[in-house]
Amino acid sequence: RCHTMEERANLMNMMKLSIKILIQSALSLGRTLDSDFPPLQQFFVVLEHCLKHGLKVKKTFMGQNKSFFGPLELVEKLCPEASDIATSVKNLPELKTAVGRGRAWLYLALMQKKLADYLKVLLDHKHLLSEFYEPDALMMEEEGAVIVGLLVGLNVIDANLCLKGEDLDSQVGVIDFSLYLKETQDSDGKQDGGITAVLDQKHYVEELNRHLSCTVADLQNKIDCLEKTNSKLQEELAAATDRIGSLQEEQQQLKQQNELIRERSEKSVEVTKEDTKVELDTYKQSRQGLDEMYSDVWKQLKEEKKIRLELEKELELQIGMKTEMEIAMKLLEKDTHEKQDTLVALRQQLEEVKAINLQMFHKSQNAECSLQQKTEAISSFEGKTNEMMSSMKQMEERLQQAEKARQAAEERCNKMKQELAGRLDLCRQQMAQLDSKCSTLEKELKSEKEQRQALQKELHQEKDATTLLKTELQQMEGLKKELRKLQEEKQELKKVHEEQEQALQEMGLHLSQSKLKMEDIKEVNKALKGHTWLKDDEATHCKQCKKEFSISRRKHHCRNCGDIFCNTCSSNELALPSYPKPVRVCDNCHTLLLQQCSSNSS
């Protein structure tokens, strides 16, 4: 700990001496410092030792790494103003090591006069610095804050350090103590009163110089960006012109193809229209004939169905008659059987009567008296037998008539069956003919339906072809619109290109004039003691016309009042007391100065 405390104290004392010697030597010279100035070189060596004190060693694949550029990279995250330094350091191709990048970062921060501000931001976030430094490092203790306070005095110095020609990677920093001894001896006899007076006089001019250097750097960056965008726009223009040429050729080819397709489609449409008209006429005629045939056949079918229903009704009636005849025949057969039974019974009675007669005849012989008595009974019995015989004859006649009626009914039934069978055969033949006609009609209808479907398919195909042609026409119209848009974009790009060329010309003039402004600022300082010189960052709109500044509308200072105006509002020039040559003046100051000149002359 004692050793690190001694190191911190020695480094802080060396830093104090180097800053003091640098400020004194720079003020004695009275000009901007180069990278070859020895006190400036010694200052960077001491500052590098201070930043390296207490650094942690990081192990990587390439070996151990100990560089102070790591904590300096945090400034970009903590302070967005330092992003320009980081990008310019990264874009330098000569720098290959972290040490070289750190030295370049320190050079640029000193030229911007913000080295103390950036290091103060780092010290305010010590929890982030703890990743890179040990707890007892100089940047983690109070000595770091003291060094940052000393670095504030370097804002008086103007430095113009060139980074492109120097080899920052391989430089070895060695502290030259002889410089410190000489400077300390010489500085004892001098007074510090002149330094403060010079500082008070030159402070405003140096601030303006720093601001102008920042604006020059910004303008250079903007010029580079504009050159890049201009080259990109030129490439895009060339690609757009090539694309437009190819699109025009494709458009011509598509027009030719479209005309050919249109002619073919019109011809095919005309042919198909004529064919469809002829086919529709034939179809209508055939359809009318088929409709008439179908109506006739349908009428015949209805009539035959009516005839068939009537025949079926007659058949049912005949069948009912036949069943009734069969029932009557059965009843007649029953009657005949009963009558035969009665005849058999009567014959048996006759035989019994004959036997009785024989007995009676035998008895008559025995008893003639009884015969005489009974002759009357016999005569009555004979009358009865005669009546029975007549009734038997009548019954036999009725049987014969019933048999004749049955035979006639059977003959009628047979005739009716034959007639019904013939009619059924005729109906069946007619039904077969009608079925064959229906089948032929159905086949014809199917063929017509197929033809109609084929015609519909052809019509759909033609509709699809017409829709395709319509889509191709729409695509052609879309391509025409795209061509128009591309032509409009081309015109807009040309306008933007012309505006950017004008802006580049103005910026080139502004850059050429900015070099002369450095010489004029000292003369302007005397005239501007009563006015405030407005910074470029503080003004976003013109003070007179209130229009916003852009690449085409540049900022211009009025040399009389110090405010910022656009080119139109500050186009006048007058010779001021501090400027022998005519300089830029705003419109209000121009009128006021002219009035003063006229009043003085009068």
Salt bridges, closest charged atoms under 4 A:
GLU7 OE2 - HIS3 NE2 2.80
GLU7 OE1 - HIS53 NE2 2.93
ASP34 OD2 - ARG31 NH1 3.99
GLU48 OE2 - LYS52 NZ 3.14
GLU48 OE2 - ARG103 NH2 3.05
GLU81 OE1 - LYS114 NZ 3.09
ASP124 OD2 - LYS120 NZ 3.57
GLU143 OE1 - ARG8 NE 3.53
ASP158 OD1 - LYS113 NZ 2.73
GLU207 OE1 - ARG210 NH2 2.85
ASP291 OD1 - ARG287 NE 3.54
GLU312 OE2 - ARG308 NE 3.64
GLU314 OE1 - ARG423 NH1 3.37
GLU410 OE2 - ARG406 NH1 2.81
GLU501 OE2 - HIS497 NE2 2.65
ASP536 OD2 - HIS211 NE2 3.69
ASP536 OD1 - HIS557 NE2 3.82
ASP563 OD2 - LYS543 NZ 2.47
